[in-house]
Amino acid sequence: MFPSGTRTWYRWSTYDDESAIKRQIIAITEMVNQNYQWMGIAKSPREARKLILEGKLAVVLGIETDNLGNFKTASYNWNDNVGPAINHWWL
């Protein structure tokens, strides 16, 4: 899912929206993994309730971007055939 090579996000040379999203997901995941004693990523309402009942911070990930996956054309017309290509964003 993520670019090969170093996992140090600031060394990646691509700056498109998809690469920025990947770097942010890696960074928040690493932060949560380093602080698993008091926080966790909630991928569903059930997981959020479980984390909260355990006294942990429930981190809910979201994506907001101008051009998810770089699938728009230069004229910014959306390509309707990208469904399979963006399914990997469902963590």
C-alpha positions as CSV (number, residue, x, y, z in Angstrom):
1,M,0.0,0.0,0.0
2,F,2.8,2.4,0.8
3,P,5.8,3.4,-1.2
4,S,8.9,1.2,-0.8
5,G,12.0,2.5,0.7
6,T,12.5,4.4,3.9
7,R,9.4,4.8,6.2
8,T,10.6,8.2,7.2
9,W,7.8,10.3,5.8
10,Y,9.7,13.5,5.2
11,R,12.2,11.8,2.9
12,W,9.6,10.8,0.3
13,S,9.9,13.1,-2.6
14,T,6.3,12.9,-3.9
15,Y,3.9,15.6,-2.9
16,D,0.7,14.6,-4.6
17,D,-2.5,14.1,-2.5
18,E,-2.4,10.4,-2.5
19,S,1.2,10.3,-1.2
20,A,0.4,12.9,1.4
21,I,-2.5,10.8,2.7
22,K,-0.2,7.7,2.9
23,R,2.4,9.7,4.8
24,Q,-0.2,11.0,7.3
25,I,-1.7,7.5,7.8
26,I,1.7,6.1,8.5
27,A,2.6,8.9,10.9
28,I,-0.6,8.6,13.0
29,T,-0.4,4.8,13.0
30,E,3.2,4.9,14.3
31,M,2.2,7.5,16.9
32,V,-0.7,5.3,18.1
33,N,1.5,2.2,18.1
34,Q,4.0,4.0,20.3
35,N,1.3,5.1,22.7
36,Y,-1.0,2.0,22.6
37,Q,-1.3,2.1,26.4
38,W,-3.7,5.0,26.2
39,M,-4.8,5.3,22.6
40,G,-6.0,3.2,19.7
41,I,-7.3,3.6,16.1
42,A,-11.1,3.0,15.9
43,K,-12.2,1.7,12.6
44,S,-15.9,1.3,13.6
45,P,-18.2,2.7,16.3
46,R,-17.9,-0.6,18.2
47,E,-14.1,-0.3,18.3
48,A,-14.5,3.3,19.5
49,R,-16.8,2.3,22.3
50,K,-14.4,-0.5,23.3
51,L,-11.4,1.8,23.4
52,I,-13.4,4.5,25.4
53,L,-14.6,1.9,27.9
54,E,-11.0,0.9,28.4
55,G,-10.2,4.5,29.2
56,K,-8.3,5.1,26.0
57,L,-8.4,7.8,23.4
58,A,-10.3,6.6,20.3
59,V,-8.6,8.0,17.2
60,V,-10.9,8.1,14.2
61,L,-9.1,8.5,10.9
62,G,-10.6,10.6,8.1
63,I,-9.5,11.8,4.7
64,E,-10.2,15.1,3.1
65,T,-8.4,16.1,0.0
66,D,-8.9,17.9,-3.3
67,N,-7.9,15.0,-5.5
68,L,-8.1,11.6,-3.8
69,G,-5.8,9.2,-5.5
70,N,-4.9,11.7,-8.2
71,F,-7.7,10.4,-10.4
72,K,-9.0,13.7,-11.7
73,T,-8.1,14.8,-15.2
74,A,-6.4,18.2,-15.8
75,S,-9.9,19.6,-16.3
76,Y,-10.9,18.3,-12.9
77,N,-13.5,16.0,-14.3
78,W,-13.9,13.0,-12.1
79,N,-13.1,9.6,-13.7
80,D,-16.0,7.3,-12.7
81,N,-14.0,4.2,-13.3
82,V,-11.7,4.5,-10.2
83,G,-13.8,2.5,-7.7
84,P,-11.5,-0.5,-7.6
85,A,-8.4,1.7,-7.4
86,I,-9.6,3.5,-4.2
87,N,-11.0,0.6,-2.3
88,H,-7.7,0.2,-0.5
89,W,-8.5,3.4,1.5
90,W,-11.0,1.4,3.5
91,L,-8.7,0.4,6.3
